Amino acid sequence: MNPILKKIEDGVDRIVSEPGDKEQYDRIVIAGKKVMFDESTSKHISWLQNPSDLAAMVTGIFDLIAILGEMSKGTMKSDPAIGAAVSLAMQALDFAERAQGIPVTQEIADAAVHAVNEKMLEGASQQPSEQPQAEATAQPSLPQGLIQSGI
């Protein structure tokens, strides 16, 4: 992994430290990576296919976290969710660099972290009835193992 991205991801790992938060953060990241990089779902994720569009990537990660949050039946806490969103953004940027040759600089990584945090905080500040719902046709179907994982 790009050392810039690794440093940010390691920093998130240290920040998510409340009892139970680290375990939930790990489960969210594992589930998110499974959706993002599983052959059966990744081909349906347009922002992963074109990660140079930072706004689309951030919205996609937000939508993914929202889906996982719905699957958690209200048990997903905001700190692990925000940390996982940042971690997943770093994974997406790493994919962009390795698979598509898009160079990732400190400025790009910082912009991604800022954009993810803003989007997650914006989503958290909305009333539940106002939170954006992902359109069913635009979202990949989640692997059965995720549904049973109890995020």
MIKOL-957332 format. One line per field, with one value per atom (N, C-alpha, C): residue number from 1; z, y, x; atom name. Coordinates in nm, 3 decimals, always signed. Atoms other than C-alpha are relative to their C-alpha. Example, Ala and Ser with C-alpha at 12.3 -4.5 7.8 and 13.67 -1.06 7.14 Angstrom:
BEGIN
seq [1  1  1  2  2  2] .
c3 [+0.000  +0.780  +0.000  -0.006  +0.714  +0.073] .
c2 [-0.119  -0.450  +0.120  -0.119  -0.106  +0.109] .
c1 [+0.089  +1.230  +0.090  -0.082  +1.367  -0.077] .
atom [N  CA  C  N  CA  C] .
This chain:
BEGIN
seq [1  1  1  2  2  2  3  3  3  4  4  4  5  5  5  6  6  6  7  7  7  8  8  8  9  9  9  10  10  10  11  11  11  12  12  12  13  13  13  14  14  14  15  15  15  16  16  16  17  17  17  18  18  18  19  19  19  20  20  20  21  21  21  22  22  22  23  23  23  24  24  24  25  25  25  26  26  26  27  27  27  28  28  28  29  29  29  30  30  30  31  31  31  32  32  32  33  33  33  34  34  34  35  35  35  36  36  36  37  37  37  38  38  38  39  39  39  40  40  40  41  41  41  42  42  42  43  43  43  44  44  44  45  45  45  46  46  46  47  47  47  48  48  48  49  49  49  50  50  50  51  51  51  52  52  52  53  53  53  54  54  54  55  55  55  56  56  56  57  57  57  58  58  58  59  59  59  60  60  60  61  61  61  62  62  62  63  63  63  64  64  64  65  65  65  66  66  66  67  67  67  68  68  68  69  69  69  70  70  70  71  71  71  72  72  72  73  73  73  74  74  74  75  75  75  76  76  76  77  77  77  78  78  78  79  79  79  80  80  80  81  81  81  82  82  82  83  83  83  84  84  84  85  85  85  86  86  86  87  87  87  88  88  88  89  89  89  90  90  90  91  91  91  92  92  92  93  93  93  94  94  94  95  95  95  96  96  96  97  97  97  98  98  98  99  99  99  100  100  100  101  101  101  102  102  102  103  103  103  104  104  104  105  105  105  106  106  106  107  107  107  108  108  108  109  109  109  110  110  110  111  111  111  112  112  112  113  113  113  114  114  114  115  115  115  116  116  116  117  117  117  118  118  118  119  119  119  120  120  120  121  121  121  122  122  122  123  123  123  124  124  124  125  125  125  126  126  126  127  127  127  128  128  128  129  129  129  130  130  130  131  131  131  132  132  132  133  133  133  134  134  134  135  135  135  136  136  136  137  137  137  138  138  138  139  139  139  140  140  140  141  141  141  142  142  142  143  143  143  144  144  144  145  145  145  146  146  146  147  147  147  148  148  148  149  149  149  150  150  150  151  151  151] .
c3 [+0.000  +0.000  +0.000  +0.003  -0.072  +0.145  -0.139  +0.245  +0.052  -0.042  +0.253  +0.048  -0.033  +0.255  +0.123  -0.114  +0.502  +0.130  -0.119  +0.746  +0.046  -0.035  +0.732  +0.058  -0.047  +0.773  +0.139  -0.133  +1.069  +0.105  -0.092  +1.226  +0.038  -0.029  +1.198  +0.097  -0.090  +1.363  +0.145  -0.136  +1.663  +0.060  -0.050  +1.688  +0.047  -0.036  +1.700  +0.116  -0.116  +2.055  +0.113  -0.105  +2.262  +0.007  -0.012  +2.401  -0.099  +0.100  +2.126  -0.134  +0.126  +1.863  -0.097  +0.087  +1.729  -0.070  +0.060  +1.673  -0.106  +0.098  +1.499  -0.122  +0.109  +1.290  -0.090  +0.078  +1.183  -0.082  +0.073  +1.087  -0.116  +0.108  +0.884  -0.114  +0.103  +0.700  -0.078  +0.067  +0.626  -0.094  +0.083  +0.498  -0.119  +0.108  +0.294  -0.106  +0.096  +0.136  -0.078  +0.069  +0.055  -0.113  +0.103  -0.134  -0.109  +0.097  -0.300  -0.092  +0.077  -0.415  -0.038  +0.041  -0.455  -0.149  +0.144  -0.823  -0.034  +0.032  -0.807  +0.024  -0.029  -0.674  -0.055  +0.037  -0.771  -0.140  +0.137  -1.139  -0.007  -0.004  -1.038  +0.069  -0.075  -0.843  -0.093  +0.101  -1.094  +0.055  -0.056  -0.858  +0.024  -0.016  -0.803  -0.136  +0.135  -1.179  -0.050  +0.039  -1.213  +0.126  -0.129  -0.880  -0.008  +0.009  -1.017  +0.031  -0.037  -0.947  +0.151  -0.146  -0.577  +0.059  -0.053  -0.520  -0.015  +0.022  -0.671  +0.095  -0.092  -0.462  +0.142  -0.135  -0.141  +0.016  -0.005  -0.218  +0.000  +0.004  -0.303  +0.133  -0.130  +0.024  +0.104  -0.091  +0.215  -0.019  +0.028  +0.043  +0.049  -0.046  +0.120  +0.153  -0.146  +0.488  +0.043  -0.033  +0.490  -0.014  +0.019  +0.353  +0.115  -0.109  +0.610  +0.133  -0.119  +0.879  +0.010  +0.001  +0.776  +0.035  -0.028  +0.789  +0.147  -0.141  +1.144  +0.091  -0.076  +1.254  +0.113  -0.097  +1.432  +0.101  -0.098  +1.616  -0.042  +0.047  +1.404  +0.064  -0.064  +1.599  -0.098  +0.096  +1.427  -0.006  +0.005  +1.529  -0.081  +0.084  +1.388  -0.147  +0.138  +1.078  -0.073  +0.063  +1.008  -0.023  +0.016  +1.069  -0.113  +0.107  +0.840  -0.136  +0.128  +0.569  -0.047  +0.035  +0.579  -0.046  +0.037  +0.571  -0.138  +0.131  +0.275  -0.112  +0.100  +0.092  -0.030  +0.022  +0.143  -0.083  +0.079  +0.006  -0.146  +0.137  -0.299  -0.072  +0.061  -0.362  -0.029  +0.024  -0.326  -0.124  +0.119  -0.582  -0.125  +0.114  -0.815  -0.041  +0.029  -0.787  -0.057  +0.043  -0.824  -0.129  +0.114  -1.079  -0.121  +0.110  -1.284  -0.020  +0.018  -1.242  +0.036  -0.041  -1.087  +0.120  -0.111  -0.872  +0.117  -0.120  -0.513  +0.078  -0.075  -0.345  +0.138  -0.131  +0.008  -0.013  +0.020  -0.124  -0.036  +0.039  -0.285  +0.120  -0.118  +0.028  +0.103  -0.095  +0.249  -0.046  +0.055  +0.018  +0.018  -0.017  +0.034  +0.145  -0.143  +0.415  +0.036  -0.029  +0.436  -0.059  +0.067  +0.185  +0.066  -0.068  +0.357  +0.134  -0.130  +0.699  -0.015  +0.023  +0.564  -0.038  +0.046  +0.389  +0.114  -0.110  +0.692  +0.107  -0.099  +0.929  -0.051  +0.063  +0.687  +0.010  -0.008  +0.676  +0.142  -0.140  +1.054  +0.055  -0.051  +1.106  -0.054  +0.056  +0.892  +0.088  -0.069  +1.050  -0.075  +0.068  +0.976  -0.122  +0.114  +0.744  -0.117  +0.105  +0.550  -0.060  +0.051  +0.499  -0.139  +0.137  +0.135  -0.005  +0.019  +0.034  -0.135  +0.125  -0.229  -0.083  +0.087  -0.527  -0.016  +0.006  -0.538  -0.131  +0.129  -0.906  -0.014  +0.013  -0.859  +0.091  -0.097  -0.576  -0.035  +0.022  -0.615  +0.109  -0.105  -0.433  +0.090  -0.095  -0.120  +0.010  -0.016  -0.082  +0.124  -0.109  +0.144  +0.131  -0.121  +0.387  +0.078  -0.069  +0.467  +0.076  -0.065  +0.546  +0.130  -0.119  +0.801  +0.097  -0.083  +0.944  +0.125  -0.121  +1.196  +0.026  -0.016  +1.138  +0.104] .
c2 [-0.118  +0.000  +0.124  -0.129  +0.354  +0.045  -0.038  +0.480  +0.116  -0.111  +0.796  -0.056  +0.058  +0.592  -0.090  +0.089  +0.339  +0.081  -0.085  +0.618  +0.051  -0.049  +0.759  -0.114  +0.115  +0.415  -0.043  +0.034  +0.337  +0.102  -0.103  +0.668  -0.021  +0.029  +0.577  -0.116  +0.116  +0.242  +0.042  -0.045  +0.427  +0.086  -0.091  +0.678  -0.076  +0.078  +0.419  -0.092  +0.072  +0.304  -0.026  +0.025  +0.305  -0.150  +0.142  -0.035  -0.041  +0.049  -0.228  +0.069  -0.074  +0.039  -0.062  +0.057  -0.125  -0.125  +0.121  -0.455  +0.035  -0.039  -0.282  +0.064  -0.061  -0.073  -0.109  +0.109  -0.391  -0.073  +0.071  -0.560  +0.084  -0.089  -0.257  +0.001  -0.004  -0.238  -0.132  +0.131  -0.612  -0.014  +0.009  -0.599  +0.095  -0.098  -0.285  -0.045  +0.049  -0.432  -0.119  +0.115  -0.750  +0.047  -0.054  -0.551  +0.069  -0.077  -0.323  -0.088  +0.075  -0.592  -0.142  +0.131  -0.907  +0.006  +0.000  -1.002  +0.013  -0.003  -1.043  +0.137  -0.131  -0.690  +0.117  -0.114  -0.470  +0.052  -0.045  -0.461  +0.091  -0.084  -0.286  +0.134  -0.121  -0.011  +0.098  -0.090  +0.270  +0.088  -0.088  +0.491  -0.074  +0.077  +0.209  -0.022  +0.016  +0.167  +0.131  -0.130  +0.541  +0.081  -0.064  +0.644  +0.140  -0.135  +0.968  +0.105  -0.089  +1.123  -0.008  +0.004  +1.199  +0.013  -0.019  +1.320  -0.127  +0.124  +1.003  -0.110  +0.099  +0.789  +0.022  -0.033  +0.967  -0.033  +0.032  +0.938  -0.151  +0.145  +0.571  -0.064  +0.053  +0.501  +0.034  -0.038  +0.693  -0.093  +0.089  +0.487  -0.142  +0.134  +0.165  -0.008  -0.003  +0.259  +0.007  -0.010  +0.353  -0.136  +0.133  +0.010  -0.092  +0.083  -0.162  +0.042  -0.049  +0.059  -0.051  +0.055  -0.049  -0.148  +0.143  -0.411  -0.025  +0.016  -0.354  +0.020  -0.021  -0.274  +0.101  -0.107  +0.044  -0.016  +0.021  -0.093  +0.064  -0.060  +0.082  +0.138  -0.128  +0.367  +0.090  -0.095  +0.683  -0.001  -0.005  +0.676  -0.116  +0.108  +0.329  +0.015  -0.017  +0.412  +0.105  -0.105  +0.734  -0.049  +0.056  +0.564  -0.101  +0.100  +0.277  +0.066  -0.071  +0.521  +0.057  -0.052  +0.686  -0.115  +0.115  +0.347  -0.054  +0.048  +0.235  +0.096  -0.097  +0.558  -0.021  +0.024  +0.484  -0.129  +0.123  +0.132  +0.027  -0.033  +0.275  +0.078  -0.075  +0.522  -0.092  +0.096  +0.240  -0.083  +0.075  +0.039  +0.085  -0.089  +0.340  +0.012  -0.014  +0.373  -0.129  +0.127  +0.004  -0.053  +0.063  -0.106  +0.092  -0.091  +0.207  +0.105  -0.091  +0.396  +0.145  -0.137  +0.703  +0.034  -0.031  +0.864  +0.065  -0.054  +0.936  +0.078  -0.089  +1.231  +0.027  -0.039  +1.363  +0.090  -0.092  +1.635  -0.075  +0.078  +1.381  -0.078  +0.077  +1.164  +0.092  -0.095  +1.468  +0.046  -0.042  +1.582  -0.110  +0.113  +1.235  -0.012  +0.007  +1.227  +0.111  -0.114  +1.573  -0.022  +0.020  +1.489  -0.111  +0.110  +1.159  +0.048  -0.050  +1.325  +0.096  -0.095  +1.606  -0.074  +0.073  +1.363  -0.082  +0.081  +1.134  +0.088  -0.091  +1.426  +0.062  -0.052  +1.572  -0.105  +0.107  +1.236  -0.024  +0.023  +1.197  +0.111  -0.112  +1.541  +0.002  +0.005  +1.460  -0.088  +0.084  +1.320  -0.132  +0.129  +0.947  -0.001  -0.001  +1.017  +0.082  -0.084  +1.267  -0.061  +0.056  +1.045  -0.055  +0.047  +0.967  -0.152  +0.144  +0.622  -0.034  +0.044  +0.443  -0.069  +0.063  +0.340  -0.147  +0.144  -0.036  -0.041  +0.041  -0.052  +0.042  -0.048  +0.139  -0.074  +0.066  -0.078  -0.146  +0.143  -0.417  -0.080  +0.085  -0.704  -0.043  +0.032  -0.782  -0.151  +0.144  -1.123  -0.053  +0.059  -1.355  -0.002  +0.003  -1.380  +0.129  -0.128  -1.008  +0.012  -0.010  -1.035  -0.078  +0.084  -1.304  +0.041  -0.031  -1.134  +0.080  -0.071  -0.922  +0.125  -0.124  -0.591  +0.085] .
c1 [+0.085  +0.000  +0.089  -0.068  +0.111  +0.025  -0.030  +0.290  -0.085  +0.087  +0.077  -0.134  +0.130  -0.243  +0.010  -0.022  -0.103  +0.008  -0.014  -0.011  -0.136  +0.134  -0.365  -0.083  +0.078  -0.521  +0.047  -0.052  -0.292  -0.046  +0.048  -0.394  -0.145  +0.141  -0.761  -0.008  -0.001  -0.686  +0.026  -0.033  -0.539  -0.111  +0.103  -0.824  -0.124  +0.119  -1.103  +0.039  -0.054  -1.031  -0.100  +0.100  -1.353  -0.030  +0.034  -1.453  -0.109  +0.094  -1.628  +0.008  -0.007  -1.562  +0.101  -0.103  -1.245  -0.054  +0.056  -1.426  -0.103  +0.101  -1.715  +0.067  -0.077  -1.473  +0.058  -0.059  -1.292  -0.105  +0.107  -1.621  -0.052  +0.048  -1.734  +0.101  -0.104  -1.400  +0.003  -0.003  -1.400  -0.120  +0.121  -1.759  +0.008  -0.013  -1.692  +0.099  -0.100  -1.379  -0.054  +0.056  -1.568  -0.092  +0.089  -1.832  +0.081  -0.078  -1.576  +0.084  -0.100  -1.335  -0.042  +0.048  -1.543  -0.037  +0.026  -1.566  -0.148  +0.143  -1.944  -0.063  +0.060  -2.005  +0.083  -0.085  -1.706  -0.029  +0.027  -1.801  -0.123  +0.119  -2.126  +0.025  -0.031  -1.951  +0.072  -0.056  -1.899  +0.111  -0.103  -1.699  +0.131  -0.123  -1.451  +0.066  -0.053  -1.412  +0.062  -0.052  -1.342  +0.030  -0.025  -1.185  +0.061  -0.054  -1.043  -0.107  +0.109  -1.386  -0.019  -0.001  -1.338  -0.141  +0.136  -1.695  -0.083  +0.075  -1.840  +0.050  -0.056  -1.603  -0.053  +0.045  -1.700  -0.149  +0.143  -2.072  -0.021  +0.011  -2.027  +0.035  -0.039  -1.848  -0.106  +0.108  -2.115  -0.120  +0.114  -2.386  +0.028  -0.038  -2.198  -0.011  +0.009  -2.167  -0.147  +0.143  -2.538  -0.069  +0.057  -2.631  +0.042  -0.050  -2.411  -0.064  +0.068  -2.567  -0.142  +0.136  -2.915  +0.003  -0.011  -2.801  +0.030  -0.034  -2.675  -0.121  +0.124  -3.031  +0.018  -0.014  -2.930  +0.113  -0.107  -2.626  +0.132  -0.126  -2.360  +0.017  -0.030  -2.200  +0.074  -0.056  -2.080  +0.152  -0.146  -1.712  +0.059  -0.052  -1.642  -0.041  +0.047  -1.851  +0.084  -0.081  -1.659  +0.142  -0.135  -1.325  +0.006  +0.004  -1.425  -0.014  +0.016  -1.533  +0.135  -0.133  -1.189  +0.089  -0.082  -1.019  -0.038  +0.044  -1.230  +0.039  -0.046  -1.146  +0.148  -0.142  -0.776  +0.019  -0.006  -0.834  -0.036  +0.040  -1.012  +0.110  -0.109  -0.728  +0.119  -0.107  -0.476  -0.031  +0.042  -0.673  +0.021  -0.016  -0.676  +0.146  -0.143  -0.301  +0.059  -0.060  -0.213  -0.061  +0.066  -0.472  -0.013  +0.026  -0.519  +0.109  -0.113  -0.193  -0.028  +0.032  -0.355  +0.089  -0.090  -0.084  -0.075  +0.064  -0.194  +0.105  -0.089  -0.025  -0.060  +0.050  -0.058  -0.121  +0.113  -0.289  -0.128  +0.118  -0.522  -0.052  +0.041  -0.525  -0.067  +0.059  -0.593  -0.138  +0.129  -0.874  -0.104  +0.092  -1.028  -0.044  +0.034  -1.013  -0.098  +0.088  -1.168  -0.139  +0.129  -1.442  -0.081  +0.071  -1.528  -0.054  +0.046  -1.545  -0.118  +0.109  -1.764  -0.129  +0.118  -2.000  -0.060  +0.051  -2.027  -0.064  +0.058  -2.089  -0.130  +0.122  -2.344  -0.111  +0.099  -2.523  -0.045  +0.034  -2.511  -0.088  +0.078  -2.664  -0.142  +0.134  -2.968  -0.089  +0.097  -3.280  -0.008  +0.007  -3.323  -0.091  +0.091  -3.616  +0.056  -0.058  -3.402  +0.125  -0.123  -3.098  -0.023  +0.017  -3.041  -0.009  +0.015  -3.158  +0.059  -0.059  -2.956  -0.108  +0.097  -3.162  +0.037  -0.023  -3.202  +0.066  -0.056  -3.115  +0.145  -0.137  -2.791  +0.097  -0.086  -2.658  +0.020  -0.022  -2.496  -0.068  +0.055  -2.655  +0.115  -0.104  -2.461  +0.017  -0.023  -2.297  -0.071  +0.076  -2.496  +0.079  -0.083  -2.202  -0.006  +0.009  -2.233  -0.130  +0.131  -2.600  +0.001  -0.004  -2.520  +0.111  -0.116  -2.210  -0.034  +0.043  -2.404  +0.080  -0.078  -2.228  -0.060] .
atom [N  CA  C  N  CA  C  N  CA  C  N  CA  C  N  CA  C  N  CA  C  N  CA  C  N  CA  C  N  CA  C  N  CA  C  N  CA  C  N  CA  C  N  CA  C  N  CA  C  N  CA  C  N  CA  C  N  CA  C  N  CA  C  N  CA  C  N  CA  C  N  CA  C  N  CA  C  N  CA  C  N  CA  C  N  CA  C  N  CA  C  N  CA  C  N  CA  C  N  CA  C  N  CA  C  N  CA  C  N  CA  C  N  CA  C  N  CA  C  N  CA  C  N  CA  C  N  CA  C  N  CA  C  N  CA  C  N  CA  C  N  CA  C  N  CA  C  N  CA  C  N  CA  C  N  CA  C  N  CA  C  N  CA  C  N  CA  C  N  CA  C  N  CA  C  N  CA  C  N  CA  C  N  CA  C  N  CA  C  N  CA  C  N  CA  C  N  CA  C  N  CA  C  N  CA  C  N  CA  C  N  CA  C  N  CA  C  N  CA  C  N  CA  C  N  CA  C  N  CA  C  N  CA  C  N  CA  C  N  CA  C  N  CA  C  N  CA  C  N  CA  C  N  CA  C  N  CA  C  N  CA  C  N  CA  C  N  CA  C  N  CA  C  N  CA  C  N  CA  C  N  CA  C  N  CA  C  N  CA  C  N  CA  C  N  CA  C  N  CA  C  N  CA  C  N  CA  C  N  CA  C  N  CA  C  N  CA  C  N  CA  C  N  CA  C  N  CA  C  N  CA  C  N  CA  C  N  CA  C  N  CA  C  N  CA  C  N  CA  C  N  CA  C  N  CA  C  N  CA  C  N  CA  C  N  CA  C  N  CA  C  N  CA  C  N  CA  C  N  CA  C  N  CA  C  N  CA  C  N  CA  C  N  CA  C  N  CA  C  N  CA  C  N  CA  C  N  CA  C  N  CA  C  N  CA  C  N  CA  C  N  CA  C  N  CA  C  N  CA  C  N  CA  C  N  CA  C  N  CA  C  N  CA  C  N  CA  C  N  CA  C  N  CA  C  N  CA  C  N  CA  C  N  CA  C  N  CA  C  N  CA  C  N  CA  C  N  CA  C  N  CA  C  N  CA  C  N  CA  C  N  CA  C  N  CA  C  N  CA  C  N  CA  C  N  CA  C  N  CA  C  N  CA  C  N  CA  C  N  CA  C  N  CA  C  N  CA  C] .
